[in-house]
Each structure stands twice: as C-alpha cells, then as structure tokens.
C-alpha cells in the first residue's frame, strides 16, 4: 500500500508539473489526499515497527480513509450512471470486505483480555 500510494502521489504531482500547466481543483484535491495517505501509511509503518500503542489509532484512520475512497468511487459511479461489470462489483465488495475485516482485527486485538481468577479474594482478610 505504501508503494502504491507513493506512486500515485508522485504521478499526480508529475501531472501538475506538465507543460500545459492547467491543474483543476479535483486534481489538486486528489494530489493532496494521496499525499496525506502516503504520509499516513509511512507513519503507520514506523509505529507498527516500533510497537507503539498509537499504531491502532493511525491504522483505524488509514483504513477509514481508504473506505471513504472506495465508497466515494462507488457513489461517483452511481451518480454518473456508468455501467459497471460484475467484476467491478466483486472488486468493490472484496476491497470493502477486506478493509472491514482489517478494521475488526485491529480493534479486536488492541487490548489484551484481563482474567479475574481470584475475584472473590479481593478485599478478603489475610487471615
């Protein structure tokens, strides 16, 4: 994901530096958002490598942003009434399912379970 976002950021930046010089607002927003996701992905890699507790928060933010991109693409296709192939629907469903699974797994295992084996002995006398 880091490499793909890095390439997308560089590619949109390279398009804005083209000789035509005409950059639309949409291209600028896409460039800024892909740059944000690239930096977020880099921070996530560093936090996971150092086993920081904040990595869960950053991973949640990254996955939610990616879900927003997928749902935005889905809505744009619906608004423009493009005819999508069944394979496109499978790709949308597969990516959404994978991101939701990753969100579930990250949040499921972020806090270790606490076992109360001797709960009855808490507060009891020492004698």
C-alpha positions as CSV (number, residue, x, y, z in Angstrom):
1,X,0.0,0.0,0.0
2,X,2.9,2.3,0.8
3,X,4.4,1.9,-2.7
4,X,1.1,2.3,-4.5
5,X,0.2,5.5,-2.6
6,X,3.7,6.8,-3.1
7,X,3.5,6.2,-6.9
8,X,0.0,7.8,-7.0
9,X,1.3,10.9,-5.2
10,X,4.3,11.2,-7.4
11,X,2.2,10.6,-10.5
12,X,-0.4,13.3,-9.6
13,X,2.4,15.7,-8.7
14,X,4.1,15.0,-12.1
15,X,0.8,15.7,-13.9
16,X,0.5,19.0,-12.3
17,X,4.0,20.0,-13.4
18,X,3.2,19.2,-17.1
19,X,3.8,21.8,-19.8
20,X,0.1,22.6,-20.1
21,X,0.1,23.9,-16.6
22,X,-3.6,23.6,-16.2
23,X,-4.4,21.9,-12.9
24,X,-8.0,21.5,-11.9
25,X,-9.3,21.7,-8.4
26,X,-10.2,18.0,-8.5
27,X,-6.6,17.1,-9.5
28,X,-5.2,19.2,-6.7
29,X,-7.5,17.6,-4.1
30,X,-6.6,14.2,-5.3
31,X,-2.9,15.0,-5.1
32,X,-3.2,16.4,-1.6
33,X,-5.3,13.5,-0.4
34,X,-3.0,10.9,-1.9
35,X,0.0,12.7,-0.3
36,X,-1.8,12.6,3.1
37,X,-2.5,8.9,2.7
38,X,1.1,8.3,1.7
39,X,2.4,10.1,4.8
40,X,-0.1,8.3,7.0
41,X,1.0,5.0,5.6
42,X,4.6,5.8,6.3
43,X,3.8,6.8,9.9
44,X,1.8,3.6,10.3
45,X,4.8,1.5,9.2
46,X,7.1,3.3,11.7
47,X,4.6,3.0,14.5
48,X,3.9,-0.7,13.9
49,X,7.7,-1.4,13.6
50,X,8.3,0.3,17.0
51,X,5.2,-1.4,18.5
52,X,3.7,1.9,19.6
53,X,0.2,1.9,21.2
54,X,-0.8,4.8,18.8
55,X,-0.5,2.5,15.8
56,X,-4.0,1.3,16.4
57,X,-5.4,4.8,16.1
58,X,-3.4,5.5,13.0
59,X,-4.3,2.2,11.4
60,X,-8.0,3.0,12.1
61,X,-7.6,6.4,10.5
62,X,-5.9,4.9,7.4
63,X,-8.5,2.2,6.9
64,X,-11.4,4.6,7.3
65,X,-9.8,6.9,4.7
66,X,-9.4,4.0,2.3
67,X,-13.1,3.1,2.9
68,X,-14.1,6.7,2.2
69,X,-12.2,6.5,-1.1
70,X,-13.9,3.3,-2.1
71,X,-17.4,4.5,-1.1
72,X,-16.7,7.8,-2.9
73,X,-15.8,5.9,-6.1
74,X,-18.9,3.8,-5.7
75,X,-21.1,6.9,-5.3
76,X,-19.5,8.7,-8.3
77,X,-20.2,5.7,-10.5
78,X,-23.8,5.7,-9.3
79,X,-24.2,9.4,-9.9
80,X,-22.7,9.3,-13.3
81,X,-24.7,6.1,-14.1
82,X,-21.8,4.3,-15.5
83,X,-22.4,0.7,-16.5
84,X,-20.2,-1.5,-14.2
85,X,-19.3,-5.1,-15.0
86,X,-20.0,-7.8,-12.4
87,X,-16.2,-8.0,-11.9
88,X,-16.2,-4.3,-10.8
89,X,-18.9,-5.1,-8.2
90,X,-16.8,-8.0,-7.0
91,X,-13.7,-5.8,-6.7
92,X,-15.7,-3.1,-4.7
93,X,-17.2,-5.8,-2.4
94,X,-13.9,-7.6,-1.9
95,X,-12.0,-4.4,-1.1
96,X,-14.7,-3.2,1.3
97,X,-14.8,-6.6,3.0
98,X,-11.0,-6.8,3.3
99,X,-10.9,-3.3,4.9
100,X,-13.8,-4.0,7.3
101,X,-12.0,-7.3,8.3
102,X,-8.8,-5.4,8.9
103,X,-10.6,-2.8,11.0
104,X,-12.2,-5.5,13.0
105,X,-8.9,-7.4,13.6
106,X,-7.0,-4.2,14.6
107,X,-9.7,-3.2,17.1
108,X,-10.3,-6.8,18.4
109,X,-6.8,-7.4,19.4
110,X,-5.7,-3.9,20.6
111,X,-6.4,-4.6,24.3
112,X,-5.4,-7.8,25.9
113,X,-8.1,-9.6,27.9
114,X,-7.9,-9.5,31.6
115,X,-8.7,-12.6,33.5
116,X,-10.1,-12.4,37.0
117,X,-9.2,-15.7,38.6
118,X,-9.4,-14.8,42.2
119,X,-12.1,-12.1,42.2
120,X,-13.7,-13.4,45.3
121,X,-10.4,-13.0,47.3
122,X,-10.2,-9.3,46.6
123,X,-10.8,-7.4,49.8
124,X,-10.9,-10.5,52.0
125,X,-8.8,-10.5,55.1
126,X,-5.3,-12.0,55.1
127,X,-6.1,-14.4,57.9
